[in-house]
Amino acid sequence: MAFNARLLILVLLSWTVFALHPKSVTHVAKQDTNFGVRLFKEILQENKDKNLGFSPYGVSSALNILQYGTAGKTMGQLREVLNYGFSERTVSTSLRKLREKICGSLASGDNTKSVHVADGLFVQRDLELTPGFLQRFYSTFRRHVTQVNFTDPQAKDILNQWVENQTDGMIQDLLGSNSIPPLTRLVLLSAVHFDGKWVLPFPEKETHERPFYRADGSQVQVQMMENTAKYNYSELETPEGEYYDVIELPYEGDEISMLIAAPYEKGVPLSTITDILTPELITQWKESMRRSTRLFVLPKFSLTSEVNLKSPLQRLGVTDMFSAERADFSRLSSERPLHVSEAFQKVKVEVTESGTKASSATAAILLARMAPLEVIMDRPFLFIIRHNPTGSLLFIGQVMEP
């Protein structure tokens, strides 16, 4: 049988037991964030001058499910890049508890959270699964595996409807007519949907056209929102001596906020911040902030981006799962060769006066010079949507032009 006769398609989509030692959940969340920032910086290599949205949490969630079916070197590479350092059972239980912290517990009926995360594992009906896999999968992830006939042209409609339902209609027709080859054996979908309202909404009557300065120095007129309020704000300096602003916009519920960072001078590239970005730097931003009254100006923006994750993951050392010759998914199925042919993530983010919808360094230094009374994001900026109690990064991206 030819090596390309069995395909595994991994689609990562985003729009966003305390019998265990509690520190294991904190550690897993920290390692998720470390991996997410590393992968984001790899993705930026191919998207330096483009609008970009990315869900670190969505990727790690899907890779953890995928890892559950791997063995041998394929498993070893995923374990090394995720770097949890715990047993598989401890990690899976910690991840479930982490998800409950972010999304609420289904068992408790907590549906007040603004984040919804869903994973769907769809397998070909006649795929010969390893004995006990379905039971072990449900026991670990509390989710069922769905059997689909991928040779049926309507298979993509089943998957697209699942995506549309999980993202509240934000992403439709994700998979085109040629997205699922007839030899597809498994499709993994991971959806992160976030719908948050600002604690401090922008008054619609204050939204006006203003210039936004692109990275090349040209400008475009865009709709700019503005509000005067007390924000958590910090002014920092890169190792090269470039100043930059960081401001926090909290969402209702007091758990999630958006951090926005941009160079102070318009001619300074956004890469001066993204190049030094680390989880530790993000934490330092939070710790250095002070509550100050500011006139804050931010463009309304809506971005949709699709990122091919294959090359960035390969550069981080995850190579075997993409190879028909080397991939080992023997804990999932005895069929060989079975490998991942595609891995991509699609994200849509909308920021308006009322809030946000999204479906899928050096130490911070407080400067002595006087902070400006205005913070105007009229140049390329970085945005991060963060679950503050755990430090998990739901979404991260850059806006080069609204």
C-alpha positions as CSV (number, residue, x, y, z in Angstrom):
1,M,0.0,0.0,0.0
2,A,1.4,3.4,-0.9
3,F,2.5,5.6,2.0
4,N,0.0,8.3,1.1
5,A,-3.0,6.0,1.3
6,R,-4.1,7.0,4.8
7,L,-4.6,10.7,5.7
8,L,-5.2,12.3,9.0
9,I,-6.5,15.9,8.8
10,L,-6.0,18.1,11.9
11,V,-8.0,21.3,11.7
12,L,-7.5,23.8,14.5
13,L,-10.2,26.4,14.5
14,S,-10.6,29.4,16.6
15,W,-12.9,32.3,16.5
16,T,-11.4,31.1,21.8
17,V,-9.6,16.9,40.3
18,F,-8.2,18.4,43.0
19,A,-7.2,15.0,44.3
20,L,-4.4,16.1,42.1
21,H,-1.8,18.5,43.5
22,P,-3.3,21.9,42.7
23,K,0.1,23.0,41.4
24,S,-0.2,20.5,38.5
25,V,-3.0,22.6,37.0
26,T,-1.0,25.8,37.4
27,H,2.1,24.1,35.9
28,V,0.1,22.8,32.9
29,A,-1.4,26.2,32.2
30,K,2.1,27.8,32.4
31,Q,3.5,25.2,29.9
32,D,0.5,25.8,27.6
33,T,1.3,29.5,27.6
34,N,5.1,28.9,27.0
35,F,4.3,26.7,24.0
36,G,1.7,29.1,22.6
37,V,4.1,32.1,22.6
38,R,6.8,30.0,21.0
39,L,4.5,28.8,18.3
40,F,3.1,32.4,17.8
41,K,6.6,33.7,17.1
42,E,7.2,30.9,14.6
43,I,4.0,31.8,12.8
44,L,5.0,35.4,12.7
45,Q,8.0,34.5,10.5
46,E,5.6,34.0,7.7
47,N,3.1,36.7,8.6
48,K,5.3,39.7,9.7
49,D,3.3,42.3,7.8
50,K,-0.1,40.8,7.9
51,N,-3.1,41.0,10.2
52,L,-2.9,37.8,12.3
53,G,-5.1,36.1,14.8
54,F,-4.1,32.9,16.6
55,S,-5.4,30.8,19.6
56,P,-2.6,29.2,21.6
57,Y,-5.2,27.5,23.8
58,G,-7.0,26.1,20.8
59,V,-3.8,24.6,19.4
60,S,-2.6,23.0,22.6
61,S,-6.1,21.6,23.3
62,A,-6.2,19.9,19.9
63,L,-2.6,18.6,20.1
64,N,-3.3,17.0,23.5
65,I,-6.1,15.1,22.0
66,L,-4.0,14.1,19.0
67,Q,-1.1,13.0,21.3
68,Y,-3.5,10.5,23.0
69,G,-3.4,8.4,19.9
70,T,0.4,8.5,19.3
71,A,3.2,6.2,20.3
72,G,6.9,6.0,20.0
73,K,8.9,8.9,18.6
74,T,5.7,10.7,17.4
75,M,4.5,10.8,21.0
76,G,7.9,11.8,22.2
77,Q,8.1,14.8,20.0
78,L,4.7,16.1,21.1
79,R,5.6,15.5,24.7
80,E,8.9,17.4,24.3
81,V,7.3,20.4,22.7
82,L,4.4,20.6,25.1
83,N,6.8,19.9,28.0
84,Y,4.3,19.2,30.8
85,G,6.6,16.9,32.7
86,F,3.8,14.9,34.2
87,S,2.2,11.5,33.5
88,E,-0.4,11.4,30.7
89,R,-3.2,10.8,33.3
90,T,-2.1,13.8,35.4
91,V,-1.9,16.0,32.4
92,S,-5.3,15.0,31.0
93,T,-7.0,15.6,34.3
94,S,-5.2,18.9,34.8
95,L,-6.2,20.0,31.3
96,R,-9.8,19.2,32.1
97,K,-9.7,21.2,35.3
98,L,-8.0,24.1,33.4
99,R,-10.9,24.0,30.9
100,E,-13.4,24.2,33.7
101,K,-11.6,27.2,35.1
102,I,-11.8,29.0,31.8
103,C,-15.2,27.8,30.5
104,G,-17.1,26.7,33.6
105,S,-18.1,23.2,34.6
106,L,-20.9,21.5,32.6
107,A,-21.6,19.3,35.6
108,S,-22.3,22.4,37.8
109,G,-24.5,24.0,35.1
110,D,-22.1,27.0,35.0
111,N,-23.0,28.6,31.6
112,T,-22.2,32.2,32.6
113,K,-18.7,32.2,31.1
114,S,-18.0,34.1,27.9
115,V,-15.6,31.4,26.6
116,H,-16.8,28.2,24.9
117,V,-14.3,25.5,23.9
118,A,-15.3,22.4,21.9
119,D,-13.3,19.5,20.3
120,G,-14.7,17.1,17.8
121,L,-13.0,13.9,16.8
122,F,-14.5,12.5,13.6
123,V,-13.3,9.1,12.3
124,Q,-14.0,7.1,9.2
125,R,-16.7,4.5,9.9
126,D,-14.6,1.5,8.8
127,L,-11.4,2.7,10.5
128,E,-10.1,-0.1,12.6
129,L,-9.5,1.5,16.0
130,T,-7.2,0.0,18.6
131,P,-9.3,-2.0,21.1
132,G,-10.4,0.0,24.0
133,F,-9.6,3.4,22.4
134,L,-13.2,4.7,22.4
135,Q,-13.6,3.9,26.1
136,R,-10.2,5.4,27.0
137,F,-10.9,8.5,25.0
138,Y,-14.2,9.1,26.7
139,S,-12.8,8.4,30.1
140,T,-10.0,10.9,29.5
141,F,-11.7,13.7,27.6
142,R,-15.4,13.2,28.5
143,R,-16.2,13.4,24.8
144,H,-17.5,10.9,22.3
145,V,-15.9,10.1,19.0
146,T,-18.2,10.6,16.0
147,Q,-18.1,8.2,13.1
148,V,-18.4,9.7,9.6
149,N,-18.2,8.3,6.0
150,F,-15.7,10.7,4.5
151,T,-16.3,9.2,1.0
152,D,-19.8,10.8,1.2
153,P,-19.7,14.3,-0.4
154,Q,-22.0,15.4,2.4
155,A,-19.3,14.7,5.0
156,K,-17.9,18.2,4.8
157,D,-21.4,19.6,5.4
158,I,-21.6,17.6,8.7
159,L,-18.2,19.0,9.8
160,N,-19.0,22.6,8.6
161,Q,-22.3,22.5,10.6
162,W,-20.4,21.4,13.7
163,V,-18.0,24.3,13.3
164,E,-20.8,26.8,12.7
165,N,-22.7,25.6,15.8
166,Q,-19.6,25.8,18.0
167,T,-18.6,29.3,16.9
168,D,-22.1,30.8,17.1
169,G,-22.2,31.2,13.3
170,M,-19.0,33.2,13.1
171,I,-17.3,30.7,10.8
172,Q,-19.3,29.1,8.1
173,D,-18.1,26.7,5.3
174,L,-14.7,26.2,6.8
175,L,-14.1,23.1,4.7
176,G,-14.4,23.4,0.9
177,S,-15.4,20.7,-1.5
178,N,-11.8,19.5,-1.9
179,S,-10.8,19.8,1.7
180,I,-11.5,16.1,2.6
181,P,-9.8,13.7,0.2
182,P,-11.6,10.3,-0.2
183,L,-8.8,8.5,1.7
184,T,-9.2,10.7,4.8
185,R,-9.5,8.6,7.9
186,L,-9.8,11.1,10.7
187,V,-10.5,14.8,11.2
188,L,-9.9,16.7,14.5
189,L,-11.7,20.0,15.0
190,S,-11.0,22.3,17.9
191,A,-13.1,25.5,18.3
192,V,-12.6,28.3,20.8
193,H,-15.4,30.9,20.8
194,F,-15.2,34.1,22.9
195,D,-17.9,36.8,23.2
196,G,-16.9,39.4,25.8
197,K,-18.3,42.7,26.8
198,W,-16.1,45.6,27.9
199,V,-16.3,46.7,31.6
200,L,-15.7,50.1,30.1
201,P,-17.5,50.3,26.8
202,F,-16.6,52.9,24.2
203,P,-19.5,55.4,23.6
204,E,-20.6,55.0,20.0
205,K,-21.1,58.8,19.6
206,E,-17.3,59.2,20.2
207,T,-16.4,56.9,17.2
208,H,-15.0,59.0,14.4
209,E,-12.7,58.6,11.4
210,R,-9.1,59.1,12.1
211,P,-5.8,58.2,10.4
212,F,-4.1,54.9,11.1
213,Y,-0.4,54.8,10.2
214,R,0.7,51.6,8.4
215,A,4.1,50.1,9.0
216,D,5.4,51.5,5.7
217,G,4.5,55.1,6.8
218,S,1.4,55.4,4.6
219,Q,-1.9,56.1,6.3
220,V,-5.6,55.1,5.9
221,Q,-8.7,56.5,7.4
222,V,-10.5,54.1,9.8
223,Q,-13.2,54.2,12.4
224,M,-11.6,55.0,15.8
225,M,-13.3,54.4,19.1
226,E,-12.4,56.6,22.1
227,N,-13.1,56.7,25.8
228,T,-11.8,58.5,28.8
229,A,-11.6,56.3,31.9
230,K,-9.3,54.7,34.4
231,Y,-7.3,51.9,32.8
232,N,-4.5,49.7,33.9
233,Y,-1.6,51.1,32.0
234,S,2.2,50.9,31.8
235,E,5.0,52.5,29.8
236,L,8.0,50.3,29.2
237,E,11.3,50.1,27.4
238,T,12.8,47.4,25.2
239,P,16.5,46.2,25.6
240,E,17.2,48.5,22.5
241,G,15.8,51.5,24.3
242,E,12.5,51.8,22.4
243,Y,9.6,52.9,24.5
244,Y,6.2,51.2,24.2
245,D,2.8,51.4,25.8
246,V,0.7,48.6,27.3
247,I,-2.9,49.1,28.3
248,E,-5.5,46.6,29.7
249,L,-9.1,46.5,28.7
250,P,-11.1,44.2,31.1
251,Y,-14.1,42.2,30.1
252,E,-17.2,41.7,32.3
253,G,-16.7,38.9,34.7
254,D,-13.3,40.1,36.0
255,E,-11.4,37.1,34.6
256,I,-10.5,37.9,31.0
257,S,-8.9,41.0,29.6
258,M,-7.4,42.3,26.4
259,L,-3.8,43.6,26.6
260,I,-2.8,45.9,23.8
261,A,0.9,46.9,23.2
262,A,2.4,49.2,20.6
263,P,5.6,51.2,20.2
264,Y,5.4,54.8,21.4
265,E,6.9,56.2,18.1
266,K,5.0,55.5,14.9
267,G,8.1,54.7,12.9
268,V,9.2,51.9,15.2
269,P,8.2,48.4,13.9
270,L,5.9,46.2,16.0
271,S,8.5,43.5,15.8
272,T,10.5,45.4,18.5
273,I,7.8,44.0,20.9
274,T,6.9,40.7,19.3
275,D,10.6,39.7,19.0
276,I,11.1,39.9,22.8
277,L,7.7,38.5,23.7
278,T,7.7,35.8,26.4
279,P,5.1,34.6,29.0
280,E,7.3,36.1,31.7
281,L,7.2,39.5,29.9
282,I,3.4,39.4,29.7
283,T,3.3,38.7,33.5
284,Q,5.7,41.6,34.1
285,W,3.4,43.9,32.0
286,K,0.5,43.0,34.4
287,E,2.6,43.5,37.5
288,S,4.0,46.8,36.4
289,M,0.6,48.4,35.5
290,R,-0.9,51.3,37.5
291,R,-4.5,52.5,37.3
292,S,-4.5,55.9,35.5
293,T,-7.1,58.1,33.8
294,R,-6.4,58.1,30.1
295,L,-8.1,59.1,26.9
296,F,-7.8,55.8,25.0
297,V,-8.3,55.6,21.2
298,L,-8.6,52.3,19.5
299,P,-9.6,51.3,16.0
300,K,-12.7,49.2,15.5
301,F,-11.4,46.1,13.7
302,S,-12.4,42.8,12.3
303,L,-9.9,40.3,11.1
304,T,-10.0,36.8,9.7
305,S,-6.8,34.9,9.3
306,E,-6.0,31.3,8.4
307,V,-2.6,30.0,9.5
308,N,-0.9,26.8,8.2
309,L,0.6,25.3,11.4
310,K,2.5,22.5,9.7
311,S,5.8,24.4,9.1
312,P,5.8,26.3,12.4
313,L,5.3,23.0,14.3
314,Q,8.0,21.3,12.3
315,R,10.4,24.0,13.2
316,L,9.6,23.4,16.8
317,G,10.5,19.7,16.4
318,V,7.1,18.2,15.7
319,T,8.0,16.4,12.4
320,D,7.1,12.7,12.6
321,M,3.3,13.0,12.8
322,F,3.4,14.7,9.3
323,S,5.4,11.9,7.7
324,A,3.7,8.9,6.1
325,E,6.9,6.9,6.7
326,R,7.5,7.8,10.4
327,A,4.1,8.8,12.0
328,D,3.0,6.4,14.7
329,F,-0.7,6.5,15.7
330,S,-0.8,2.9,16.8
331,R,-2.6,3.7,20.0
332,L,-5.5,5.1,17.9
333,S,-5.6,2.6,15.0
334,S,-3.8,-0.4,13.7
335,E,-4.1,0.9,10.2
336,R,-0.8,2.1,8.7
337,P,0.4,4.4,7.4
338,L,-1.7,7.0,9.2
339,H,-0.4,10.5,9.4
340,V,-1.4,14.2,9.6
341,S,-1.7,15.7,6.2
342,E,-2.9,19.2,7.2
343,A,-2.8,21.3,10.3
344,F,-4.3,24.8,10.1
345,Q,-6.2,27.3,12.3
346,K,-8.7,29.8,11.3
347,V,-9.5,32.8,13.6
348,K,-12.0,35.5,13.3
349,V,-11.9,38.5,15.7
350,E,-14.3,41.4,15.9
351,V,-13.7,44.4,18.2
352,T,-16.4,47.0,18.6
353,E,-17.6,49.7,21.1
354,S,-19.4,47.1,23.2
355,G,-16.7,44.4,23.3
356,T,-15.0,41.6,21.4
357,K,-16.1,38.5,19.6
358,A,-13.4,36.0,18.7
359,S,-13.9,32.5,17.3
360,S,-10.8,30.5,17.5
361,A,12.6,40.3,26.6
362,T,13.7,42.3,29.3
363,A,12.1,43.0,32.7
364,A,9.3,45.6,32.5
365,I,10.5,48.9,33.8
366,L,8.3,51.7,35.0
367,L,9.9,54.9,33.6
368,A,10.3,58.1,35.5
369,R,9.3,60.3,32.6
370,M,5.7,61.6,32.6
371,A,3.2,59.2,31.0
372,P,1.0,60.8,28.3
373,L,-2.6,61.6,29.1
374,E,-3.6,60.1,25.7
375,V,-3.0,56.6,24.5
376,I,-3.8,56.5,20.8
377,M,-3.4,53.1,19.0
378,D,-3.1,54.6,15.5
379,R,-0.3,52.3,14.4
380,P,0.3,48.6,14.3
381,F,-0.4,46.9,17.6
382,L,-0.3,43.6,19.4
383,F,-3.3,42.2,21.2
384,I,-3.7,39.4,23.7
385,I,-6.9,38.0,25.2
386,R,-5.9,36.4,28.5
387,H,-7.6,34.4,31.2
388,N,-6.0,36.1,34.1
389,P,-6.6,33.6,36.9
390,T,-4.6,30.9,35.0
391,G,-2.5,33.0,32.6
392,S,-3.9,31.1,29.7
393,L,-3.7,32.9,26.3
394,L,-7.0,32.4,24.5
395,F,-6.1,34.6,21.5
396,I,-3.0,36.6,20.4
397,G,-2.5,38.5,17.3
398,Q,-1.4,41.7,15.5
399,V,-3.3,44.4,13.7
400,M,-1.2,45.9,10.9
401,E,-4.2,47.6,9.3
402,P,-7.8,47.6,10.7
